[in-house]
């Protein structure tokens, strides 16, 4: 159970997510928050956030039921994994200055503060899945 909790925490942190109602006010390593407010930038960040959430929604139960490691489970869902990869690369192309920053924004409907690390998402989603 502790392993699962550590895994969930690692997945959430590694994906750069801070969806606990408040953005990360003191990001790790002294990284200063980078706040985006321009509607198209907020929409782009939110799209990646939602794609990561969709992948986590299928990977977490897979891992928690012992069906595989996080990598094995992520590889079982190539559609969701590919979507995260595509969204992250698109964001990297559109907003290259986000690469090494924790990007913060307010979700327009719920007004929740969110944060994501593009660099972490790119790193975590660059899996070498075995061919089937």
N, C-alpha and C positions, 0 to 999 in steps of 0.2 A: 504494500500500500504506500509506503514511504517512497519507493521507487517511482510509482505512478505520480505522486504529488510532485516529486522532483522533476519528473519528465514534463508534467503539465506546466510547471513554472518555467522550465528551460525552454519549452516550445513557445510559450507566450513571450518570454523575454527575448529569445533568439529571433523570433519573428518581429520583434520591435513593437509589440502591442502594449498599450497602456490604456485599457478600456474600463478602468475602474471608476469611471465618472469624473476623474480628474486627470489631466495630462501630467506627465512626469515633470514635476517642478525642479527636481534635482537629478537630472539624468546621470547615469554612471560615467565615471571617468572624467568628470568635469565638463562634459559636452554641454554647450549651451543650447537651450531649446530654440528651434527655428519655427516661428509661427507663420502659418499661411492663412490668409484671409480672402484672397482673390477667389471668386466663385469657381472658376475652372480648375484652379489648383486644388481647392477643397474637394471638388468632385472627383478629381483624379486620385487624390490620396484616399478618399473614402472608398473608391472602387477597389483599390489594392487591398485595403483593410478588409473589405467584405469578401474578397477572393481568399485571403488568408484565413478568415473565419470559416468559410465554407470547407476549406481543406482540413482545418483543425476539427471541424464537426464530424468528419468521417474517420480521421486518423485516431483521435482520442479514444473512441470506443474500441477500435481495432486493437490498440495497444493495451487498453485496460482489461480486455478479455483474453489477453495473452496470445493473440493471433499473430503477433510479430513485433519486431522492434519498430521504433518510429520510422526508420528509413524503409523497412519492408512494408509497413502499413501505408506510408505515403506513396510508395511505388505501386500499390494495389489500386490506387485511384489516379491513374494517369491523366484523366480529363481535368480534375481539379488541380493537380500538380502543374500541368501544362498551362492552365489559366493563370495561376500565380506567377509562373515564370514569364508568360507573355505580358501580364500587367506590370510586373516589376521592370522588365526591359523597356516597355513603353514609357513608363514613368522616368526611368533613367535617361532615356533619349529626350523626353520633353523637358525634364528638369534636372540637368546634370549637376547643378549646385546642391541638390539634395543628397548626393551620393554618401557623404560621410556625416550626415546630420540626423538628429532625431527630429522629425517633422511633426509639428503639433497643429491641430486645427479643431474647430468646433463643428460637430455634426449638425447640419442645418435643421433637421426635424426634431431630434431629441435634445439638442443643445448640449450633448455630452462632449467633454473634451476628449480628444483621442491623440495618440502619437504612434508613429511607426518609423522604423529605421529601414530605409531602402537597402542599405548595405547589408544588413542582417537578413532581410528577406531574400535578397539575391544569393547570399552565401548559403542559407539554409535550403533554398529550393533548387540549388544546383546539385542534385543527387544523380548518382550513376546507378540507375535501376537495372537489375539484371534483365536480360531479354527472356521472353517466355517462349 
